[in-house]
Amino acid sequence: MIKVMIADDQTILAEGIKSVLETSDQIEVIALVSDGAEAIRKIAENKPDVVLLDIRMPNMNGVVATKEIKTRWPEIKVIILTTFDDSDYILN
């Protein structure tokens, strides 16, 4: 079973992604959070295999959260989700 956390401040989008992922019997969405700081706290508690992160979130954005996650838990896979179109920002 692949444990997934979704971090996105747009609740409707996060719930939609969760619904799609949960159609697989091999994926369990273990947490939905609305910002990067909350994601870091929940990762420490739940240890997901994969974190889906939005780039633009309040309190701690996805870029900062990704750096923190990869420093503390290098084994966790991070997938960035965004509609942001500034490639320089994204590649940061």
Biopython code that builds the backbone (N, CA, C, O; Angstrom):
import numpy as np
from Bio.PDB.StructureBuilder import StructureBuilder

atoms = [
    (1, "MET", "N", (0.845, -1.181, 0.000)),
    (1, "MET", "CA", (0.000, 0.000, 0.000)),
    (1, "MET", "C", (0.893, 1.248, 0.000)),
    (1, "MET", "O", (1.792, 1.373, 0.831)),
    (2, "ILE", "N", (0.644, 2.145, -0.915)),
    (2, "ILE", "CA", (1.382, 3.408, -0.995)),
    (2, "ILE", "C", (0.626, 4.451, -0.181)),
    (2, "ILE", "O", (-0.543, 4.735, -0.441)),
    (3, "LYS", "N", (1.316, 5.017, 0.811)),
    (3, "LYS", "CA", (0.706, 6.045, 1.657)),
    (3, "LYS", "C", (1.019, 7.426, 1.079)),
    (3, "LYS", "O", (2.180, 7.778, 0.870)),
    (4, "VAL", "N", (-0.045, 8.206, 0.824)),
    (4, "VAL", "CA", (0.096, 9.505, 0.171)),
    (4, "VAL", "C", (-0.468, 10.611, 1.053)),
    (4, "VAL", "O", (-1.524, 10.452, 1.666)),
    (5, "MET", "N", (0.240, 11.724, 1.112)),
    (5, "MET", "CA", (-0.263, 12.939, 1.746)),
    (5, "MET", "C", (-0.458, 13.984, 0.656)),
    (5, "MET", "O", (0.362, 14.104, -0.254)),
    (6, "ILE", "N", (-1.548, 14.739, 0.753)),
    (6, "ILE", "CA", (-1.828, 15.813, -0.196)),
    (6, "ILE", "C", (-1.770, 17.140, 0.545)),
    (6, "ILE", "O", (-2.450, 17.324, 1.554)),
    (7, "ALA", "N", (-0.954, 18.067, 0.044)),
    (7, "ALA", "CA", (-0.830, 19.398, 0.640)),
    (7, "ALA", "C", (-1.243, 20.435, -0.398)),
    (7, "ALA", "O", (-0.520, 20.688, -1.362)),
    (8, "ASP", "N", (-2.399, 21.023, -0.190)),
    (8, "ASP", "CA", (-2.925, 22.031, -1.115)),
    (8, "ASP", "C", (-3.929, 22.880, -0.360)),
    (8, "ASP", "O", (-4.790, 22.349, 0.342)),
    (9, "ASP", "N", (-3.827, 24.194, -0.497)),
    (9, "ASP", "CA", (-4.749, 25.078, 0.213)),
    (9, "ASP", "C", (-6.099, 25.198, -0.491)),
    (9, "ASP", "O", (-7.018, 25.816, 0.046)),
    (10, "GLN", "N", (-6.231, 24.629, -1.661)),
    (10, "GLN", "CA", (-7.519, 24.614, -2.361)),
    (10, "GLN", "C", (-8.220, 23.289, -2.034)),
    (10, "GLN", "O", (-7.943, 22.256, -2.642)),
    (11, "THR", "N", (-9.120, 23.347, -1.075)),
    (11, "THR", "CA", (-9.763, 22.154, -0.537)),
    (11, "THR", "C", (-10.464, 21.325, -1.605)),
    (11, "THR", "O", (-10.360, 20.098, -1.606)),
    (12, "ILE", "N", (-11.168, 21.979, -2.502)),
    (12, "ILE", "CA", (-11.900, 21.242, -3.540)),
    (12, "ILE", "C", (-10.928, 20.445, -4.414)),
    (12, "ILE", "O", (-11.196, 19.289, -4.742)),
    (13, "LEU", "N", (-9.821, 21.047, -4.786)),
    (13, "LEU", "CA", (-8.820, 20.354, -5.594)),
    (13, "LEU", "C", (-8.222, 19.175, -4.824)),
    (13, "LEU", "O", (-8.089, 18.078, -5.367)),
    (14, "ALA", "N", (-7.864, 19.403, -3.571)),
    (14, "ALA", "CA", (-7.282, 18.337, -2.753)),
    (14, "ALA", "C", (-8.250, 17.169, -2.589)),
    (14, "ALA", "O", (-7.856, 16.008, -2.690)),
    (15, "GLU", "N", (-9.509, 17.483, -2.338)),
    (15, "GLU", "CA", (-10.527, 16.428, -2.196)),
    (15, "GLU", "C", (-10.710, 15.669, -3.511)),
    (15, "GLU", "O", (-10.892, 14.452, -3.506)),
    (16, "GLY", "N", (-10.661, 16.385, -4.633)),
    (16, "GLY", "CA", (-10.782, 15.740, -5.938)),
    (16, "GLY", "C", (-9.632, 14.784, -6.210)),
    (16, "GLY", "O", (-9.843, 13.668, -6.684)),
    (17, "ILE", "N", (-8.418, 15.222, -5.909)),
    (17, "ILE", "CA", (-7.247, 14.360, -6.086)),
    (17, "ILE", "C", (-7.371, 13.137, -5.188)),
    (17, "ILE", "O", (-7.088, 12.016, -5.609)),
    (18, "LYS", "N", (-7.791, 13.359, -3.958)),
    (18, "LYS", "CA", (-7.979, 12.246, -3.022)),
    (18, "LYS", "C", (-8.975, 11.235, -3.582)),
    (18, "LYS", "O", (-8.724, 10.031, -3.541)),
    (19, "SER", "N", (-10.083, 11.707, -4.094)),
    (19, "SER", "CA", (-11.108, 10.815, -4.650)),
    (19, "SER", "C", (-10.557, 9.973, -5.795)),
    (19, "SER", "O", (-10.833, 8.777, -5.882)),
    (20, "VAL", "N", (-9.784, 10.594, -6.662)),
    (20, "VAL", "CA", (-9.200, 9.859, -7.791)),
    (20, "VAL", "C", (-8.195, 8.822, -7.294)),
    (20, "VAL", "O", (-8.225, 7.670, -7.726)),
    (21, "LEU", "N", (-7.310, 9.225, -6.393)),
    (21, "LEU", "CA", (-6.291, 8.300, -5.894)),
    (21, "LEU", "C", (-6.907, 7.112, -5.167)),
    (21, "LEU", "O", (-6.416, 5.988, -5.274)),
    (22, "GLU", "N", (-7.974, 7.362, -4.435)),
    (22, "GLU", "CA", (-8.581, 6.289, -3.647)),
    (22, "GLU", "C", (-9.357, 5.280, -4.488)),
    (22, "GLU", "O", (-9.881, 4.305, -3.950)),
    (23, "THR", "N", (-9.438, 5.499, -5.794)),
    (23, "THR", "CA", (-10.032, 4.471, -6.652)),
    (23, "THR", "C", (-9.068, 3.293, -6.823)),
    (23, "THR", "O", (-9.470, 2.219, -7.271)),
    (24, "SER", "N", (-7.809, 3.496, -6.470)),
    (24, "SER", "CA", (-6.817, 2.426, -6.527)),
    (24, "SER", "C", (-6.774, 1.701, -5.192)),
    (24, "SER", "O", (-6.763, 2.331, -4.135)),
    (25, "ASP", "N", (-6.751, 0.380, -5.244)),
    (25, "ASP", "CA", (-6.643, -0.389, -4.002)),
    (25, "ASP", "C", (-5.200, -0.455, -3.503)),
    (25, "ASP", "O", (-4.922, -1.097, -2.490)),
    (26, "GLN", "N", (-4.283, 0.209, -4.213)),
    (26, "GLN", "CA", (-2.881, 0.221, -3.809)),
    (26, "GLN", "C", (-2.442, 1.558, -3.222)),
    (26, "GLN", "O", (-1.275, 1.724, -2.870)),
    (27, "ILE", "N", (-3.368, 2.513, -3.112)),
    (27, "ILE", "CA", (-3.041, 3.851, -2.596)),
    (27, "ILE", "C", (-3.959, 4.187, -1.434)),
    (27, "ILE", "O", (-5.172, 3.985, -1.500)),
    (28, "GLU", "N", (-3.360, 4.702, -0.370)),
    (28, "GLU", "CA", (-4.119, 5.190, 0.779)),
    (28, "GLU", "C", (-3.737, 6.654, 1.014)),
    (28, "GLU", "O", (-2.567, 6.960, 1.245)),
    (29, "VAL", "N", (-4.706, 7.543, 0.957)),
    (29, "VAL", "CA", (-4.449, 8.945, 1.277)),
    (29, "VAL", "C", (-4.548, 9.067, 2.793)),
    (29, "VAL", "O", (-5.625, 8.916, 3.371)),
    (30, "ILE", "N", (-3.417, 9.342, 3.426)),
    (30, "ILE", "CA", (-3.373, 9.337, 4.886)),
    (30, "ILE", "C", (-3.605, 10.711, 5.501)),
    (30, "ILE", "O", (-3.900, 10.810, 6.692)),
    (31, "ALA", "N", (-3.474, 11.774, 4.705)),
    (31, "ALA", "CA", (-3.703, 13.114, 5.249)),
    (31, "ALA", "C", (-3.908, 14.121, 4.130)),
    (31, "ALA", "O", (-3.314, 14.023, 3.056)),
    (32, "LEU", "N", (-4.765, 15.090, 4.415)),
    (32, "LEU", "CA", (-4.942, 16.282, 3.587)),
    (32, "LEU", "C", (-4.559, 17.461, 4.459)),
    (32, "LEU", "O", (-5.091, 17.622, 5.557)),
    (33, "VAL", "N", (-3.639, 18.289, 3.979)),
    (33, "VAL", "CA", (-3.224, 19.467, 4.737)),
    (33, "VAL", "C", (-3.273, 20.683, 3.823)),
    (33, "VAL", "O", (-3.292, 20.550, 2.599)),
    (34, "SER", "N", (-3.294, 21.873, 4.428)),
    (34, "SER", "CA", (-3.503, 23.077, 3.622)),
    (34, "SER", "C", (-2.282, 23.984, 3.490)),
    (34, "SER", "O", (-2.360, 25.023, 2.835)),
    (35, "ASP", "N", (-1.155, 23.612, 4.098)),
    (35, "ASP", "CA", (0.062, 24.407, 3.915)),
    (35, "ASP", "C", (1.295, 23.567, 4.215)),
    (35, "ASP", "O", (1.199, 22.474, 4.772)),
    (36, "GLY", "N", (2.447, 24.093, 3.839)),
    (36, "GLY", "CA", (3.690, 23.358, 3.999)),
    (36, "GLY", "C", (4.073, 23.077, 5.437)),
    (36, "GLY", "O", (4.590, 22.002, 5.742)),
    (37, "ALA", "N", (3.827, 24.028, 6.326)),
    (37, "ALA", "CA", (4.166, 23.826, 7.737)),
    (37, "ALA", "C", (3.349, 22.680, 8.327)),
    (37, "ALA", "O", (3.873, 21.852, 9.072)),
    (38, "GLU", "N", (2.076, 22.642, 7.992)),
    (38, "GLU", "CA", (1.218, 21.552, 8.459)),
    (38, "GLU", "C", (1.675, 20.224, 7.846)),
    (38, "GLU", "O", (1.624, 19.186, 8.506)),
    (39, "ALA", "N", (2.113, 20.257, 6.606)),
    (39, "ALA", "CA", (2.623, 19.043, 5.956)),
    (39, "ALA", "C", (3.818, 18.487, 6.721)),
    (39, "ALA", "O", (3.893, 17.282, 6.960)),
    (40, "ILE", "N", (4.746, 19.349, 7.104)),
    (40, "ILE", "CA", (5.930, 18.907, 7.854)),
    (40, "ILE", "C", (5.514, 18.246, 9.165)),
    (40, "ILE", "O", (6.041, 17.192, 9.523)),
    (41, "ARG", "N", (4.576, 18.855, 9.879)),
    (41, "ARG", "CA", (4.100, 18.262, 11.143)),
    (41, "ARG", "C", (3.466, 16.894, 10.910)),
    (41, "ARG", "O", (3.748, 15.943, 11.639)),
    (42, "LYS", "N", (2.619, 16.796, 9.906)),
    (42, "LYS", "CA", (1.921, 15.535, 9.630)),
    (42, "LYS", "C", (2.866, 14.452, 9.104)),
    (42, "LYS", "O", (2.669, 13.270, 9.387)),
    (43, "ILE", "N", (3.874, 14.841, 8.353)),
    (43, "ILE", "CA", (4.849, 13.860, 7.876)),
    (43, "ILE", "C", (5.558, 13.219, 9.057)),
    (43, "ILE", "O", (5.763, 12.005, 9.073)),
    (44, "ALA", "N", (5.931, 14.017, 10.039)),
    (44, "ALA", "CA", (6.596, 13.487, 11.227)),
    (44, "ALA", "C", (5.719, 12.458, 11.940)),
    (44, "ALA", "O", (6.226, 11.484, 12.496)),
    (45, "GLU", "N", (4.411, 12.674, 11.922)),
    (45, "GLU", "CA", (3.473, 11.759, 12.586)),
    (45, "GLU", "C", (3.150, 10.529, 11.744)),
    (45, "GLU", "O", (3.054, 9.423, 12.278)),
    (46, "ASN", "N", (2.983, 10.709, 10.432)),
    (46, "ASN", "CA", (2.402, 9.668, 9.582)),
    (46, "ASN", "C", (3.360, 8.969, 8.625)),
    (46, "ASN", "O", (3.043, 7.884, 8.137)),
    (47, "LYS", "N", (4.507, 9.548, 8.346)),
    (47, "LYS", "CA", (5.503, 8.975, 7.445)),
    (47, "LYS", "C", (4.918, 8.456, 6.124)),
    (47, "LYS", "O", (4.914, 7.247, 5.888)),
    (48, "PRO", "N", (4.431, 9.344, 5.271)),
    (48, "PRO", "CA", (3.917, 8.910, 3.968)),
    (48, "PRO", "C", (5.058, 8.450, 3.051)),
    (48, "PRO", "O", (6.224, 8.771, 3.280)),
    (49, "ASP", "N", (4.702, 7.706, 2.030)),
    (49, "ASP", "CA", (5.672, 7.317, 1.005)),
    (49, "ASP", "C", (5.831, 8.425, -0.032)),
    (49, "ASP", "O", (6.915, 8.636, -0.576)),
    (50, "VAL", "N", (4.720, 9.133, -0.297)),
    (50, "VAL", "CA", (4.676, 10.174, -1.321)),
    (50, "VAL", "C", (3.921, 11.382, -0.775)),
    (50, "VAL", "O", (2.909, 11.235, -0.089)),
    (51, "VAL", "N", (4.420, 12.573, -1.084)),
    (51, "VAL", "CA", (3.717, 13.808, -0.741)),
    (51, "VAL", "C", (3.438, 14.567, -2.034)),
    (51, "VAL", "O", (4.355, 14.848, -2.807)),
    (52, "LEU", "N", (2.177, 14.893, -2.264)),
    (52, "LEU", "CA", (1.783, 15.742, -3.385)),
    (52, "LEU", "C", (1.655, 17.154, -2.843)),
    (52, "LEU", "O", (0.837, 17.403, -1.958)),
    (53, "LEU", "N", (2.447, 18.078, -3.359)),
    (53, "LEU", "CA", (2.510, 19.442, -2.828)),
    (53, "LEU", "C", (2.168, 20.481, -3.885)),
    (53, "LEU", "O", (2.634, 20.412, -5.022)),
    (54, "ASP", "N", (1.353, 21.432, -3.491)),
    (54, "ASP", "CA", (1.144, 22.616, -4.317)),
    (54, "ASP", "C", (2.317, 23.561, -4.059)),
    (54, "ASP", "O", (2.869, 23.568, -2.959)),
    (55, "ILE", "N", (2.698, 24.344, -5.042)),
    (55, "ILE", "CA", (3.776, 25.319, -4.828)),
    (55, "ILE", "C", (3.283, 26.507, -4.017)),
    (55, "ILE", "O", (3.946, 26.934, -3.073)),
    (56, "ARG", "N", (2.132, 27.037, -4.379)),
    (56, "ARG", "CA", (1.610, 28.235, -3.704)),
    (56, "ARG", "C", (0.686, 27.834, -2.564)),
    (56, "ARG", "O", (-0.448, 27.403, -2.775)),
    (57, "MET", "N", (1.204, 27.989, -1.345)),
    (57, "MET", "CA", (0.408, 27.723, -0.143)),
    (57, "MET", "C", (0.781, 28.749, 0.917)),
    (57, "MET", "O", (1.886, 29.292, 0.893)),
    (58, "PRO", "N", (-0.124, 29.017, 1.840)),
    (58, "PRO", "CA", (0.195, 29.950, 2.924)),
    (58, "PRO", "C", (1.161, 29.318, 3.931)),
    (58, "PRO", "O", (1.360, 28.104, 3.936)),
    (59, "ASN", "N", (1.747, 30.145, 4.768)),
    (59, "ASN", "CA", (2.631, 29.764, 5.880)),
    (59, "ASN", "C", (3.981, 29.205, 5.438)),
    (59, "ASN", "O", (5.021, 29.703, 5.870)),
    (60, "MET", "N", (3.985, 28.186, 4.591)),
    (60, "MET", "CA", (5.226, 27.654, 4.032)),
    (60, "MET", "C", (4.887, 27.136, 2.640)),
    (60, "MET", "O", (4.066, 26.230, 2.493)),
    (61, "ASN", "N", (5.516, 27.709, 1.624)),
    (61, "ASN", "CA", (5.170, 27.287, 0.263)),
    (61, "ASN", "C", (5.762, 25.915, -0.058)),
    (61, "ASN", "O", (6.540, 25.364, 0.721)),
    (62, "GLY", "N", (5.387, 25.381, -1.199)),
    (62, "GLY", "CA", (5.804, 24.045, -1.588)),
    (62, "GLY", "C", (7.288, 23.897, -1.840)),
    (62, "GLY", "O", (7.847, 22.825, -1.606)),
    (63, "VAL", "N", (7.945, 24.952, -2.315)),
    (63, "VAL", "CA", (9.387, 24.892, -2.557)),
    (63, "VAL", "C", (10.133, 24.743, -1.234)),
    (63, "VAL", "O", (11.000, 23.880, -1.103)),
    (64, "VAL", "N", (9.802, 25.571, -0.267)),
    (64, "VAL", "CA", (10.439, 25.503, 1.052)),
    (64, "VAL", "C", (10.109, 24.173, 1.724)),
    (64, "VAL", "O", (10.985, 23.539, 2.312)),
    (65, "ALA", "N", (8.862, 23.757, 1.639)),
    (65, "ALA", "CA", (8.447, 22.484, 2.243)),
    (65, "ALA", "C", (9.197, 21.311, 1.616)),
    (65, "ALA", "O", (9.619, 20.397, 2.324)),
    (66, "THR", "N", (9.366, 21.330, 0.303)),
    (66, "THR", "CA", (10.091, 20.246, -0.373)),
    (66, "THR", "C", (11.530, 20.163, 0.119)),
    (66, "THR", "O", (12.033, 19.070, 0.381)),
    (67, "LYS", "N", (12.190, 21.299, 0.244)),
    (67, "LYS", "CA", (13.570, 21.307, 0.743)),
    (67, "LYS", "C", (13.642, 20.724, 2.151)),
    (67, "LYS", "O", (14.546, 19.947, 2.459)),
    (68, "GLU", "N", (12.696, 21.096, 3.000)),
    (68, "GLU", "CA", (12.654, 20.575, 4.372)),
    (68, "GLU", "C", (12.381, 19.070, 4.378)),
    (68, "GLU", "O", (13.038, 18.316, 5.097)),
    (69, "ILE", "N", (11.424, 18.647, 3.585)),
    (69, "ILE", "CA", (11.087, 17.217, 3.517)),
    (69, "ILE", "C", (12.295, 16.406, 3.053)),
    (69, "ILE", "O", (12.635, 15.398, 3.673)),
    (70, "LYS", "N", (12.945, 16.828, 1.975)),
    (70, "LYS", "CA", (14.069, 16.062, 1.431)),
    (70, "LYS", "C", (15.277, 16.079, 2.359)),
    (70, "LYS", "O", (16.082, 15.149, 2.336)),
    (71, "THR", "N", (15.416, 17.122, 3.175)),
    (71, "THR", "CA", (16.497, 17.164, 4.159)),
    (71, "THR", "C", (16.227, 16.191, 5.307)),
    (71, "THR", "O", (17.113, 15.443, 5.720)),
    (72, "ARG", "N", (15.000, 16.208, 5.813)),
    (72, "ARG", "CA", (14.662, 15.385, 6.984)),
    (72, "ARG", "C", (14.280, 13.949, 6.647)),
    (72, "ARG", "O", (14.559, 13.030, 7.418)),
    (73, "TRP", "N", (13.644, 13.757, 5.500)),
    (73, "TRP", "CA", (13.163, 12.426, 5.103)),
    (73, "TRP", "C", (13.512, 12.181, 3.635)),
    (73, "TRP", "O", (12.617, 12.212, 2.791)),
    (74, "PRO", "N", (14.762, 11.942, 3.308)),
    (74, "PRO", "CA", (15.153, 11.802, 1.900)),
    (74, "PRO", "C", (14.470, 10.637, 1.179)),
    (74, "PRO", "O", (14.416, 10.618, -0.051)),
    (75, "GLU", "N", (13.960, 9.691, 1.917)),
    (75, "GLU", "CA", (13.295, 8.534, 1.301)),
    (75, "GLU", "C", (11.888, 8.851, 0.792)),
    (75, "GLU", "O", (11.343, 8.100, -0.016)),
    (76, "ILE", "N", (11.300, 9.947, 1.252)),
    (76, "ILE", "CA", (9.946, 10.322, 0.831)),
    (76, "ILE", "C", (9.999, 10.953, -0.559)),
    (76, "ILE", "O", (10.815, 11.836, -0.826)),
    (77, "LYS", "N", (9.128, 10.491, -1.423)),
    (77, "LYS", "CA", (9.020, 11.055, -2.775)),
    (77, "LYS", "C", (8.108, 12.278, -2.724)),
    (77, "LYS", "O", (7.078, 12.262, -2.051)),
    (78, "VAL", "N", (8.486, 13.327, -3.428)),
    (78, "VAL", "CA", (7.696, 14.557, -3.467)),
    (78, "VAL", "C", (7.313, 14.837, -4.915)),
    (78, "VAL", "O", (8.158, 14.836, -5.810)),
    (79, "ILE", "N", (6.030, 15.076, -5.123)),
    (79, "ILE", "CA", (5.523, 15.459, -6.437)),
    (79, "ILE", "C", (4.903, 16.840, -6.296)),
    (79, "ILE", "O", (4.003, 17.044, -5.481)),
    (80, "ILE", "N", (5.386, 17.783, -7.090)),
    (80, "ILE", "CA", (4.867, 19.148, -7.044)),
    (80, "ILE", "C", (3.718, 19.282, -8.034)),
    (80, "ILE", "O", (3.844, 18.926, -9.205)),
    (81, "LEU", "N", (2.606, 19.795, -7.550)),
    (81, "LEU", "CA", (1.443, 20.074, -8.383)),
    (81, "LEU", "C", (1.262, 21.580, -8.448)),
    (81, "LEU", "O", (1.268, 22.253, -7.417)),
    (82, "THR", "N", (1.102, 22.111, -9.649)),
    (82, "THR", "CA", (0.884, 23.548, -9.749)),
    (82, "THR", "C", (0.313, 23.936, -11.110)),
    (82, "THR", "O", (0.464, 23.221, -12.101)),
    (83, "THR", "N", (-0.331, 25.064, -11.124)),
    (83, "THR", "CA", (-0.728, 25.683, -12.384)),
    (83, "THR", "C", (0.155, 26.905, -12.634)),
    (83, "THR", "O", (-0.060, 27.651, -13.590)),
    (84, "PHE", "N", (1.142, 27.101, -11.775)),
    (84, "PHE", "CA", (2.077, 28.213, -11.863)),
    (84, "PHE", "C", (2.887, 28.073, -13.144)),
    (84, "PHE", "O", (3.367, 26.980, -13.446)),
    (85, "ASP", "N", (3.052, 29.148, -13.903)),
    (85, "ASP", "CA", (3.737, 29.039, -15.186)),
    (85, "ASP", "C", (5.077, 29.774, -15.262)),
    (85, "ASP", "O", (5.616, 29.949, -16.355)),
    (86, "ASP", "N", (5.619, 30.202, -14.133)),
    (86, "ASP", "CA", (6.930, 30.849, -14.111)),
    (86, "ASP", "C", (7.990, 29.758, -13.933)),
    (86, "ASP", "O", (8.232, 29.307, -12.813)),
    (87, "SER", "N", (8.620, 29.336, -15.028)),
    (87, "SER", "CA", (9.551, 28.212, -14.974)),
    (87, "SER", "C", (10.755, 28.491, -14.079)),
    (87, "SER", "O", (11.270, 27.560, -13.460)),
    (88, "ASP", "N", (11.222, 29.733, -13.984)),
    (88, "ASP", "CA", (12.342, 30.049, -13.098)),
    (88, "ASP", "C", (11.975, 29.769, -11.651)),
    (88, "ASP", "O", (12.783, 29.218, -10.903)),
    (89, "TYR", "N", (10.771, 30.140, -11.247)),
    (89, "TYR", "CA", (10.315, 29.890, -9.880)),
    (89, "TYR", "C", (10.181, 28.393, -9.637)),
    (89, "TYR", "O", (10.598, 27.887, -8.595)),
    (90, "ILE", "N", (9.605, 27.696, -10.592)),
    (90, "ILE", "CA", (9.381, 26.259, -10.451)),
    (90, "ILE", "C", (10.703, 25.510, -10.356)),
    (90, "ILE", "O", (10.830, 24.591, -9.546)),
    (91, "LEU", "N", (11.684, 25.881, -11.160)),
    (91, "LEU", "CA", (12.970, 25.193, -11.164)),
    (91, "LEU", "C", (13.823, 25.522, -9.952)),
    (91, "LEU", "O", (14.830, 24.856, -9.712)),
    (92, "ASN", "N", (13.448, 26.525, -9.190)),
    (92, "ASN", "CA", (14.141, 26.876, -7.961)),
    (92, "ASN", "C", (14.106, 25.693, -7.035)),
    (92, "ASN", "O", (14.636, 25.761, -5.925)),
]
sb = StructureBuilder()
sb.init_structure("model")
sb.init_model(0)
sb.init_chain("A")
sb.init_seg("    ")
for serial, (resi, resn, name, xyz) in enumerate(atoms, 1):
    if name == "N":
        sb.init_residue(resn, " ", resi, " ")
    sb.init_atom(name, np.array(xyz, "f"), 0.0, 1.0, " ", f" {name:<3s}", serial, name[0])
structure = sb.get_structure()
